[in-house]
Amino acid sequence: MPVLKLPAPALAELAAKRGYRKDIGSTAVWRYPAENPKGKLLFVHGFRGDHHGLSASAGALVDYDVYIPDLPGYGKTEELESHDLESYGNWLRGLVSELGPDLVVVGHSFGSLVVSKAVSQGLVAKALVLQNPITTRSSEQKDLANRIARGFYALAIALGRLGSAFLRSWVVVRVMSVAMATSKSPKLRSWIHGQHHRHFSTYRSDRVAHEGFATASGSSVMDFAASFKLPTLLIAGEKDLIAPLANQLKLQGMIPGSKLEVMAGVGHLTHYESAAQVAVAIDEFLGEL
């Protein structure tokens, strides 16, 4: 069966019907099986989300066994002692060792940092896909989206106990969602905002959010590019302000043999705004291996 080229809401609904939870150790994992799988994919979601964020692409990739864990400290997976890249990289390597080295590992946004760190630690996998990889330190960026995010987290810390409610509040989540969405479709934008309101605050404690934000804002995939020896696909959003296209081109030049696919007219939310196109890019990339 070819990749399903349906709108993201329909793909996410199909994934929900196809998937089920199957924990691996202390990690909550959702599996989306195929009848005659062409391969296995492990998706690593971004900051503040959980497995739901990448379910639309999983719904499109009907010929693959897809696994999507909740990152430690998010959704149904317990926290780590520290939510830094060293800890997340070790966690991912352990998970991959349980699933087998024939996996293709896909990391979106913050997940791209986790995957890259794991690669530098010796991750064994078949191939890598970095979706909207973080190639700039947001702590150094001056665009509106990054300034809004830094301001929200700084205010949350300053507010102490009130900061927890503030960070999870409807207003904060909606502002972040609006800042990242680029689609002109009212229906799709409404769905994206709904997804963020349901799944963007499932982190298990304020510590997870604050440590994760500090880790995400002070790191770049470029720090680990020299470690990449596996076949690698980069997926970028043409209008991504968080992970600008110019830096994706630089990253491609730093990873020998890597391939870059650009989602036209899309920003950082390729997993929502171009889920089917992302799935096609992954399927074609794996077909060329």
Buried (B, 14 or more C-beta within 10 A) or exposed (E): EEBBEBBBBBBBBBBBEBBEEEEBEEBBBBBBBBEEBBBBBBBBBBBBBBBBBBBBBBBBBBBBBBBBBBBBBBBBBEBBEEBBBEBBBBBBBBBBEEBEEEBBBBBBBBBBBBBBBBBBBEBBBBBBBBBBBBBBBBEEBEEEBBEBBBEBBEBBEEEEEEBBEBBBBEEBBBBBBBBBBBBEEEEBBEBBBEBBEEBBBBBBEBEBBBBBBBBBBEBBBBBBBEBBEBBBBBBBBBBBBBBBBEBBBEBBEBBEEBBBBBBEEBBBBBBBBBBBBBBBBBBEBBEEE
